[in-house]
């Protein structure tokens, strides 16, 4: 019997797979526990429609990430910070990934999740810094951050 898997089943199939399985296994386990449905023409066309929709949504997310990367790569896009500096030239505090994401939203209306910024340690020095960001599995960008001394 052909079934369409609705859940991942170990050693049998993954979500969306159409496979031939024994009738008893299909009826008594997969379908009964809602792990699969019969592979009727109606269910197969519904599956293909859902897969096409998911592909379109994934393409839109990728296009949005590409556009955000281009905006961040622009020489005009530099996140500005003015901080208090101690006598040794280091900041009295530090600039974190959350603050960078907040300032990016405030200054340029760009939304970047703080967890996507690859900032191993908070910034504690004055000057221009480039922070790598992983916007998507296939898209990485660099955010320019300029920290100046507060007068």
GIMOVEN-V12177 format. One record per backbone hydrogen bond with DSSP energy under -0.5 kcal/mol. NH is the residue of the N-H (numbers start at 1). CO is the residue of the C=O. E is the energy in kcal/mol with one decimal. If there is no record, write none. Layout:
# GIMOVEN-V12177
nh=NH co=CO e=E
nh=NH co=CO e=E
This chain:
# GIMOVEN-V12177
nh=3 co=19 e=-2.6
nh=4 co=37 e=-2.8
nh=5 co=3 e=-0.5
nh=5 co=17 e=-2.5
nh=6 co=35 e=-2.9
nh=7 co=35 e=-1.4
nh=9 co=13 e=-3.0
nh=12 co=9 e=-2.3
nh=13 co=9 e=-2.0
nh=16 co=5 e=-2.9
nh=17 co=14 e=-2.2
nh=19 co=3 e=-2.1
nh=19 co=17 e=-0.6
nh=21 co=1 e=-3.0
nh=21 co=19 e=-0.5
nh=26 co=22 e=-2.4
nh=27 co=23 e=-2.9
nh=28 co=24 e=-2.9
nh=29 co=25 e=-1.6
nh=30 co=25 e=-2.0
nh=31 co=26 e=-3.1
nh=32 co=27 e=-0.6
nh=33 co=29 e=-2.2
nh=34 co=31 e=-1.3
nh=35 co=30 e=-3.2
nh=36 co=30 e=-1.1
nh=37 co=4 e=-1.9
nh=39 co=2 e=-2.1
nh=40 co=38 e=-1.5
nh=44 co=40 e=-2.6
nh=45 co=41 e=-2.3
nh=46 co=42 e=-2.0
nh=47 co=43 e=-2.1
nh=48 co=44 e=-2.3
nh=49 co=45 e=-2.2
nh=50 co=46 e=-2.2
nh=51 co=47 e=-2.5
nh=52 co=48 e=-2.3
nh=53 co=49 e=-2.0
nh=54 co=50 e=-2.3
nh=55 co=51 e=-2.1
nh=56 co=52 e=-2.1
nh=57 co=53 e=-2.2
nh=58 co=54 e=-2.3
nh=59 co=55 e=-2.1
nh=60 co=56 e=-2.0
nh=61 co=57 e=-2.2
nh=62 co=58 e=-2.2
nh=63 co=59 e=-2.3
nh=64 co=60 e=-2.5
nh=65 co=61 e=-2.1
nh=66 co=62 e=-2.3
nh=67 co=63 e=-2.4
nh=68 co=64 e=-2.3
nh=69 co=65 e=-2.1
nh=70 co=66 e=-2.2
nh=71 co=67 e=-2.0
nh=72 co=68 e=-2.5
nh=73 co=69 e=-1.9
nh=74 co=70 e=-0.7
nh=74 co=71 e=-0.8
nh=77 co=74 e=-1.3
nh=78 co=76 e=-1.4
nh=79 co=144 e=-2.8
nh=81 co=146 e=-2.3
nh=83 co=148 e=-2.5
nh=86 co=90 e=-3.1
nh=89 co=86 e=-1.7
nh=91 co=124 e=-2.4
nh=92 co=84 e=-2.1
nh=95 co=123 e=-2.3
nh=96 co=94 e=-0.6
nh=100 co=96 e=-2.0
nh=101 co=97 e=-2.5
nh=102 co=98 e=-2.5
nh=103 co=99 e=-2.6
nh=104 co=100 e=-2.3
nh=105 co=101 e=-1.8
nh=106 co=102 e=-2.4
nh=107 co=103 e=-3.4
nh=108 co=104 e=-1.8
nh=109 co=105 e=-1.1
nh=110 co=104 e=-1.4
nh=112 co=110 e=-0.7
nh=116 co=113 e=-1.8
nh=117 co=114 e=-1.0
nh=118 co=132 e=-3.2
nh=119 co=117 e=-1.4
nh=120 co=118 e=-0.8
nh=123 co=95 e=-2.4
nh=126 co=89 e=-0.7
nh=127 co=147 e=-2.3
nh=129 co=145 e=-3.3
nh=131 co=129 e=-0.5
nh=131 co=143 e=-3.2
nh=132 co=130 e=-0.6
nh=133 co=141 e=-2.9
nh=134 co=116 e=-2.6
nh=135 co=133 e=-0.9
nh=135 co=139 e=-1.1
nh=136 co=139 e=-2.0
nh=141 co=133 e=-2.9
nh=143 co=131 e=-3.2
nh=144 co=77 e=-0.6
nh=144 co=142 e=-0.5
nh=145 co=129 e=-3.3
nh=146 co=79 e=-3.2
nh=147 co=127 e=-2.6
nh=147 co=145 e=-0.6
nh=148 co=81 e=-2.9
nh=148 co=146 e=-0.6
nh=150 co=83 e=-2.9
